[in-house]
Amino acid sequence: MASIGLGGLNVSARRKSVPSRNAAVERRNLITVCRFSVKTLIDRSCFETIDDTSPEFNNFAAILEQILSHRLKGQITWFGYESPRSFWDYIRVACRKVSHNCICSIENMENVGSSRAKGRAWIRVALMEKHLSEYISTALRDFKTTRRFYEDGAIVLGEEANMLAGMLLGLNAIDFSFCLKGEGLDGSFPAVIDYTPYLKLTQSSDSISSDEEELRTLGSSGSEGSTPENVGPPFITDENSWYNKCKRVEQKYRLALEQKGYLEELVRLRENQLSESVSQNKLLLQRIEDMDLAHKMEKEQLEYIIVELQDQLTVLKNNDLRSRQELTTHLTNQWPSPGAMDVNAVALDTLLYRKHNQQWDEKSFQSLDQLSAEVSLSQSSLDPGHSQDGKQDGMNLLNEGKEDTPSLLGLCGSLTSVASYKSLTSLKSSEYLASPTTEMTSPGLTPS
């Protein structure tokens, strides 16, 4: 009875381990095939443009669709039935947070009706926008929504999900060109993965016979007239197998040698570029130092010029001030004192007042020189600095020979007022001398 119980436990444990093993193998196969398909897409993009007709892309789209549909929950209806669901329902909800997403554009497409066709259109648009990895990463970060749409054991809920987002990042370097109205968007049939491009059997070195020998043995054993004599000696067969192995090793060696030469040439080229860059850097540093030195010298010269100009400006200001002082002193010494100017103005106003009242008498003064002499005598009498020699000089001027015509030189020399000078100019004219009765006014005259 105990043995029967232990056997039942082993059977139940094996039954539980089989589904978990199958789920793990399924996840590992899909992730490995996806990595291979991404590599083939990148290699093919170097030679041609990837579009809907490319078998590498069709295989990649089928693999990605299988990954996103792995253990996807169905949708429960009102009647309790579970209807199938497409991965587009999950992408539509989980990728709303992606900036500038294409969810609304896919929803509004007219020629795409089914949910599976919209998911396939989304894969193509995301590849053309180079945002497929961003969409997948954003959806996987929303763990609550992912748990709501997928069952336990799904690829998007396991550790393989992080590997998936990293693998899809390399597709951003490819320029895709798709037509969103082609047959690839037909959602009436499921996607099928082609595994044959990724299957390759590598025979180990421990194998006893080669593939050619096994095929020959099988062919000879199937013939009716085959005898042991028809089979060649094993030594020749071994020699052929060793010859083939040597050829393969030689081919690998040549390939490695070519790669080594290419890398050495590339390293030599980079070293030359590095040496040229270093020399150019040194030249640039030298030019910068020369420019700094020239800038400093030019700055010092400008500072010296500014100081020299300031000194010259100071000297010019001092000379100008000295010239102004000398000019003021000269003008002050040239003009007579204010008292003498007032006496001259009073004498001239008296003369004009007499002329205005028709009291002009030619006999009063024999000439205008006598008037000038009297004015000069009155000025010398008012000035305390003059001595008796000045009076004697004035009398000598009166006794000297006089001209026949009146002269205004003595009067003009003694009067310094501007108003008196204008009045003397009017008196000098022949009009006033010819008609003494003509009325003449003075703006400063106030008769009493």
Secondary structure in CASP SS format (residue, H / E / C, confidence):
PFRMAT SS
TARGET T0000
AUTHOR 0000-0000-0000
METHOD secondary structure of the structure
MODEL  1
M C 1.00
A H 1.00
S H 1.00
I H 1.00
G H 1.00
L H 1.00
G H 1.00
G H 1.00
L H 1.00
N H 1.00
V H 1.00
S H 1.00
A H 1.00
R H 1.00
R H 1.00
K H 1.00
S H 1.00
V H 1.00
P H 1.00
S H 1.00
R H 1.00
N H 1.00
A H 1.00
A H 1.00
V H 1.00
E H 1.00
R H 1.00
R H 1.00
N H 1.00
L H 1.00
I H 1.00
T H 1.00
V H 1.00
C H 1.00
R H 1.00
F H 1.00
S H 1.00
V H 1.00
K H 1.00
T H 1.00
L H 1.00
I H 1.00
D H 1.00
R H 1.00
S H 1.00
C C 1.00
F C 1.00
E C 1.00
T C 1.00
I E 1.00
D C 1.00
D C 1.00
T C 1.00
S C 1.00
P H 1.00
E H 1.00
F H 1.00
N H 1.00
N H 1.00
F H 1.00
A H 1.00
A H 1.00
I H 1.00
L H 1.00
E H 1.00
Q H 1.00
I H 1.00
L H 1.00
S C 1.00
H C 1.00
R C 1.00
L E 1.00
K C 1.00
G C 1.00
Q E 1.00
I E 1.00
T C 1.00
W C 1.00
F C 1.00
G C 1.00
Y C 1.00
E E 1.00
S E 1.00
P C 1.00
R C 1.00
S C 1.00
F H 1.00
W H 1.00
D H 1.00
Y H 1.00
I H 1.00
R H 1.00
V H 1.00
A H 1.00
C C 1.00
R C 1.00
K C 1.00
V C 1.00
S C 1.00
H C 1.00
N C 1.00
C C 1.00
I H 1.00
C H 1.00
S H 1.00
I H 1.00
E H 1.00
N C 1.00
M C 1.00
E C 1.00
N C 1.00
V C 1.00
G C 1.00
S C 1.00
S H 1.00
R H 1.00
A H 1.00
K H 1.00
G H 1.00
R H 1.00
A H 1.00
W H 1.00
I H 1.00
R H 1.00
V H 1.00
A H 1.00
L H 1.00
M H 1.00
E H 1.00
K C 1.00
H C 1.00
L H 1.00
S H 1.00
E H 1.00
Y H 1.00
I H 1.00
S H 1.00
T H 1.00
A H 1.00
L H 1.00
R H 1.00
D C 1.00
F H 1.00
K H 1.00
T H 1.00
T H 1.00
R H 1.00
R H 1.00
F H 1.00
Y E 1.00
E C 1.00
D C 1.00
G C 1.00
A C 1.00
I H 1.00
V H 1.00
L H 1.00
G C 1.00
E C 1.00
E H 1.00
A H 1.00
N H 1.00
M H 1.00
L H 1.00
A H 1.00
G H 1.00
M H 1.00
L H 1.00
L H 1.00
G H 1.00
L H 1.00
N H 1.00
A H 1.00
I C 1.00
D C 1.00
F E 1.00
S C 1.00
F C 1.00
C C 1.00
L C 1.00
K C 1.00
G C 1.00
E H 1.00
G H 1.00
L H 1.00
D C 1.00
G C 1.00
S C 1.00
F C 1.00
P C 1.00
A C 1.00
V C 1.00
I C 1.00
D C 1.00
Y C 1.00
T H 1.00
P H 1.00
Y H 1.00
L C 1.00
K C 1.00
L C 1.00
T C 1.00
Q C 1.00
S C 1.00
S C 1.00
D C 1.00
S C 1.00
I C 1.00
S C 1.00
S C 1.00
D H 1.00
E H 1.00
E H 1.00
E H 1.00
L H 1.00
R H 1.00
T H 1.00
L H 1.00
G H 1.00
S H 1.00
S H 1.00
G H 1.00
S C 1.00
E C 1.00
G C 1.00
S C 1.00
T C 1.00
P H 1.00
E H 1.00
N H 1.00
V C 1.00
G C 1.00
P C 1.00
P H 1.00
F H 1.00
I H 1.00
T H 1.00
D H 1.00
E H 1.00
N H 1.00
S H 1.00
W H 1.00
Y H 1.00
N H 1.00
K H 1.00
C H 1.00
K H 1.00
R H 1.00
V H 1.00
E H 1.00
Q H 1.00
K H 1.00
Y H 1.00
R H 1.00
L H 1.00
A H 1.00
L H 1.00
E H 1.00
Q H 1.00
K H 1.00
G H 1.00
Y H 1.00
L H 1.00
E H 1.00
E H 1.00
L H 1.00
V H 1.00
R H 1.00
L H 1.00
R H 1.00
E H 1.00
N H 1.00
Q H 1.00
L H 1.00
S H 1.00
E H 1.00
S H 1.00
V H 1.00
S H 1.00
Q H 1.00
N H 1.00
K H 1.00
L H 1.00
L H 1.00
L H 1.00
Q H 1.00
R H 1.00
I H 1.00
E H 1.00
D H 1.00
M H 1.00
D H 1.00
L H 1.00
A H 1.00
H H 1.00
K H 1.00
M H 1.00
E H 1.00
K H 1.00
E H 1.00
Q H 1.00
L H 1.00
E H 1.00
Y H 1.00
I H 1.00
I H 1.00
V H 1.00
E H 1.00
L H 1.00
Q H 1.00
D H 1.00
Q H 1.00
L H 1.00
T H 1.00
V H 1.00
L H 1.00
K H 1.00
N H 1.00
N H 1.00
D H 1.00
L H 1.00
R H 1.00
S H 1.00
R H 1.00
Q H 1.00
E H 1.00
L H 1.00
T H 1.00
T H 1.00
H H 1.00
L H 1.00
T H 1.00
N H 1.00
Q H 1.00
W C 1.00
P C 1.00
S C 1.00
P H 1.00
G H 1.00
A H 1.00
M H 1.00
D H 1.00
V H 1.00
N H 1.00
A H 1.00
V H 1.00
A H 1.00
L H 1.00
D H 1.00
T H 1.00
L H 1.00
L H 1.00
Y H 1.00
R H 1.00
K H 1.00
H H 1.00
N C 1.00
Q C 1.00
Q C 1.00
W C 1.00
D C 1.00
E C 1.00
K C 1.00
S C 1.00
F C 1.00
Q C 1.00
S C 1.00
L H 1.00
D H 1.00
Q H 1.00
L H 1.00
S H 1.00
A H 1.00
E H 1.00
V H 1.00
S H 1.00
L H 1.00
S H 1.00
Q H 1.00
S H 1.00
S H 1.00
L H 1.00
D C 1.00
P C 1.00
G C 1.00
H C 1.00
S C 1.00
Q H 1.00
D H 1.00
G H 1.00
K H 1.00
Q H 1.00
D H 1.00
G H 1.00
M H 1.00
N H 1.00
L H 1.00
L H 1.00
N H 1.00
E C 1.00
G C 1.00
K C 1.00
E C 1.00
D C 1.00
T C 1.00
P C 1.00
S C 1.00
L C 1.00
L H 1.00
G H 1.00
L H 1.00
C H 1.00
G H 1.00
S H 1.00
L C 1.00
T C 1.00
S C 1.00
V H 1.00
A H 1.00
S H 1.00
Y H 1.00
K H 1.00
S H 1.00
L H 1.00
T H 1.00
S H 1.00
L H 1.00
K H 1.00
S C 1.00
S H 1.00
E H 1.00
Y H 1.00
L H 1.00
A H 1.00
S C 1.00
P C 1.00
T C 1.00
T C 1.00
E C 1.00
M C 1.00
T C 1.00
S C 1.00
P C 1.00
G C 1.00
L C 1.00
T C 1.00
P C 1.00
S C 1.00
END
